């Protein structure tokens, strides 16, 4: 990861966040419509963790960029 440029990090983590948020929305919709199995709820939790990973990666990229400029 340290060899990636700022733009590459934003694209990488942005893609992870976008895909994860999409699948989270789909799975959450399925759970809200009555698919209350343990597997469905587990998938909601896992997609939420992946979405948080992507968003945290974007935050880390911005934090690292500000630190390197100073």
C-alpha positions as CSV (number, residue, x, y, z in Angstrom):
1,X,0.0,0.0,0.0
2,X,2.8,2.4,0.7
3,X,3.8,2.3,-3.0
4,X,0.4,3.4,-4.2
5,X,-0.2,7.1,-5.1
6,X,-2.9,9.1,-3.5
7,X,-5.2,8.8,-6.5
8,X,-4.7,5.1,-6.6
9,X,-5.6,4.7,-3.0
10,X,-8.8,6.8,-3.4
11,X,-9.8,4.7,-6.4
12,X,-9.0,1.4,-4.6
13,X,-10.8,2.2,-1.4
14,X,-13.6,4.0,-3.2
15,X,-14.3,0.9,-5.3
16,X,-14.4,-1.3,-2.2
17,X,-16.7,1.2,-0.4
18,X,-19.0,1.6,-3.5
19,X,-19.4,-2.2,-4.1
20,X,-19.8,-2.9,-0.4
21,X,-22.4,-0.2,0.1
22,X,-24.3,-1.5,-2.9
23,X,-24.4,-5.1,-1.7
24,X,-25.2,-3.8,1.8
25,X,-28.2,-2.0,0.5
26,X,-29.4,-5.0,-1.4
27,X,-29.0,-7.3,1.6
28,X,-30.6,-4.9,3.9
29,X,-33.6,-4.6,1.6
30,X,-33.9,-8.4,1.6
31,X,-33.7,-8.5,5.4
32,X,-36.3,-5.7,5.7
33,X,-38.7,-7.7,3.5
34,X,-38.7,-10.7,5.7
35,X,-35.6,-12.8,5.1
36,X,-34.7,-13.0,8.8
37,X,-32.4,-16.0,8.7
38,X,-29.1,-16.0,10.5
39,X,-27.2,-16.1,7.2
40,X,-29.0,-13.0,5.9
41,X,-28.2,-11.0,9.1
42,X,-24.6,-12.3,9.0
43,X,-24.2,-11.0,5.4
44,X,-25.6,-7.6,6.5
45,X,-22.9,-7.4,9.2
46,X,-20.1,-8.5,6.9
47,X,-21.1,-6.0,4.1
48,X,-21.2,-3.3,6.7
49,X,-17.7,-4.2,7.9
50,X,-16.5,-4.1,4.3
51,X,-18.1,-0.7,3.7
52,X,-16.5,0.6,6.8
53,X,-13.1,-0.7,5.7
54,X,-13.5,1.2,2.4
55,X,-14.6,4.4,4.0
56,X,-11.8,4.1,6.6
57,X,-9.3,3.6,3.8
58,X,-10.4,6.8,2.1
59,X,-10.0,8.6,5.4
60,X,-6.6,7.1,6.0
61,X,-5.5,8.2,2.4
62,X,-6.6,11.8,3.1
63,X,-4.9,11.7,6.5
64,X,-1.6,10.4,5.0
65,X,-1.8,13.0,2.2
66,X,-2.1,15.9,4.7
67,X,0.8,14.5,6.7
68,X,3.1,14.2,3.7
69,X,2.4,17.7,2.5
70,X,3.6,19.3,5.7
